[in-house]
Amino acid sequence: MRYAQGGGLTPKERAARERLRLDAAERFERGESNVVIASELRVARRSVERWRRAWREAGVEGLRSSGPASVPRLDPSQMDPLEGELDRGPRAHGWQDQRWTLMRVKAVIRRRFRVTYSIHEVWGLLRRAGWSCQQPVRRAVERDEDAVRGWVRETWPSVEAPRRRSTPGSSSRTRPGCR
C-alpha cells in the first residue's frame, strides 16, 4: 500500500488496520477462505494471504501492529539544540574548516539526535528554520578581470561544443527525399 506525499498511517488508522487483521484471525480460526474474508473485510486477497501466513507463524500476536514504519523526525523542541550545535561551528564537530555543508549537518543530526535525513530533507529543514545558502560576499583579491574576459572571449569558444545546426533531413521528423 502506498501513501501520498510520504505519509503513512496515523495512530488511529493503524489501530483500525490492526482491528481488521484481528477480525481476520477470528475468521481464520473458523476456517473461512481467504476469498470470503477479503470480500467481507473489503481488502485485497493478497493482504489476507499475508495475514494468514503471519497468523500461522506467530498466532494472533503476529498480526498486531508493530508501530509506525518511519523513523521519528526532529520535533520543534529539538530545533533549538540543533541550531546551538550549528552555531558552535564545524570545527567543534571535528571538521578542519569552517564550512557547513548539507552532508555535515546531516551527520550532526544523526550523531546528536539519532535521526537520519536525506540531503534534500536536511536542506528543507534548514530552510524552514531560516537558514540560507551562503555565497561568498566578495571576489578573491587575486582575481584578474582582464584575464577572465580574455579567456571567455578567446579560449571558451574553442572549448565549448559546437551547436547543432538544423539542416534539411536532420530533424527526426523528416526523412531524406520527403519534402
C-alpha positions in Angstrom: 0.0 0.0 0.0 1.4 3.4 -1.0 0.7 6.7 0.7 0.8 10.1 -1.0 3.4 12.6 -0.1 5.5 10.3 2.0 2.7 10.0 4.5 1.8 6.8 6.4 -0.9 5.7 8.7 -1.9 7.8 11.6 -2.2 6.0 15.0 -6.0 5.9 14.6 -5.7 4.4 11.1 -3.0 1.9 12.3 -5.4 0.8 15.1 -8.2 0.3 12.5 -5.9 -1.8 10.3 -4.9 -3.9 13.4 -8.6 -4.5 14.2 -9.1 -5.7 10.6 -6.2 -8.2 11.0 -7.5 -9.4 14.3 -11.0 -9.8 12.8 -9.4 -11.9 10.1 -7.6 -14.0 12.7 -11.0 -15.0 14.2 -12.2 -15.9 10.7 -9.0 -18.0 10.2 -9.8 -20.0 13.3 -13.4 -20.6 12.0 -11.8 -21.9 8.7 -13.2 -19.3 6.3 -11.4 -19.0 3.0 -9.2 -16.1 2.0 -11.5 -15.0 -0.8 -14.5 -14.8 1.6 -12.5 -12.9 4.2 -11.1 -10.5 1.6 -14.5 -9.6 0.2 -16.3 -9.2 3.6 -13.5 -7.1 5.0 -13.1 -5.2 1.7 -9.3 -5.8 1.5 -7.1 -7.4 -1.1 -6.9 -11.1 -1.2 -3.1 -10.9 -1.1 -3.3 -9.0 2.2 -5.4 -11.8 3.7 -2.9 -14.3 2.4 -0.1 -12.4 4.0 -2.1 -12.1 7.3 -2.9 -15.8 7.3 0.9 -16.7 6.8 1.8 -14.4 9.8 -1.1 -15.9 11.8 0.2 -19.5 11.2 3.8 -18.5 12.1 3.1 -16.3 15.2 -0.5 -16.6 16.1 -2.6 -13.5 16.9 0.5 -11.7 18.1 1.9 -11.8 14.6 -1.0 -9.7 13.4 -0.6 -6.9 16.0 0.7 -3.5 14.9 4.5 -3.1 15.3 4.1 0.7 15.3 5.0 3.3 12.7 7.3 2.2 9.9 9.1 5.5 9.6 11.9 6.8 11.8 10.8 9.6 14.1 11.8 13.1 12.9 13.0 16.1 14.8 10.3 17.8 16.6 10.1 21.6 17.1 11.6 21.3 20.6 14.8 19.8 19.1 15.4 22.6 16.6 16.9 24.9 19.3 19.5 22.4 20.3 20.3 21.7 16.6 20.8 25.4 16.0 23.0 25.5 19.1 25.2 22.7 17.6 25.4 24.5 14.3 26.3 27.8 16.0 29.3 26.1 17.6 30.6 25.6 14.1 32.0 22.7 12.1 35.4 22.7 13.9 33.7 21.9 17.2 32.3 18.8 15.4 35.7 17.6 14.1 36.0 19.2 10.6 39.1 21.2 9.6 37.4 24.2 8.0 34.5 26.4 9.0 32.1 25.5 6.2 28.7 23.9 6.9 27.7 21.5 4.1 24.4 19.6 3.9 26.4 16.3 4.5 27.9 17.7 7.6 24.6 19.0 9.0 23.2 15.5 8.2 26.0 13.9 10.2 25.4 16.2 13.2 21.7 15.4 13.2 22.4 11.7 13.0 25.0 11.8 15.8 23.2 14.2 18.2 19.6 13.1 17.7 19.9 9.6 16.2 17.6 10.6 13.3 18.5 10.1 9.6 17.6 12.6 7.0 18.3 12.7 3.3 20.3 15.6 1.9 17.1 17.1 0.4 15.3 16.8 3.8 18.2 18.5 5.6 18.0 21.4 3.2 14.3 21.7 3.7 14.7 21.5 7.5 17.4 24.3 7.4 15.3 26.5 5.1 12.2 26.2 7.4 14.5 27.2 10.3 15.5 30.3 8.5 19.0 29.2 7.3 20.1 30.2 3.8 22.7 29.1 1.3 25.8 31.0 1.9 27.6 32.7 -1.0 30.9 34.5 -1.0 30.4 38.1 -0.2 33.4 39.4 -2.3 35.6 38.1 -5.1 39.1 36.8 -4.4 41.8 39.6 -4.3 43.9 37.7 -6.8 41.2 37.7 -9.5 42.3 39.4 -12.7 39.2 40.7 -14.5 41.1 41.3 -17.8 42.3 37.7 -17.9 38.8 36.4 -17.2 37.3 38.5 -20.0 40.1 37.3 -22.4 39.6 33.7 -21.5 35.8 34.0 -22.1 36.3 35.7 -25.5 39.2 33.6 -26.8 39.6 30.2 -25.0 36.0 29.3 -24.2 34.6 29.3 -27.8 37.2 26.7 -28.8 36.4 24.5 -25.7 32.6 24.8 -26.0 30.9 22.1 -28.0 29.6 23.3 -31.4 25.9 23.9 -31.6 23.9 21.6 -33.8 22.6 23.4 -36.8 19.3 22.3 -38.4 19.7 21.2 -42.0 17.2 19.5 -44.3 16.8 16.0 -43.2 18.5 16.5 -39.8 15.2 16.5 -37.9 13.9 13.3 -36.5 10.6 14.1 -38.0 11.8 14.3 -41.6 13.3 11.7 -43.9 15.7 12.4 -46.8 13.8 12.7 -50.0 10.4 13.6 -48.3 9.6 17.3 -49.0 
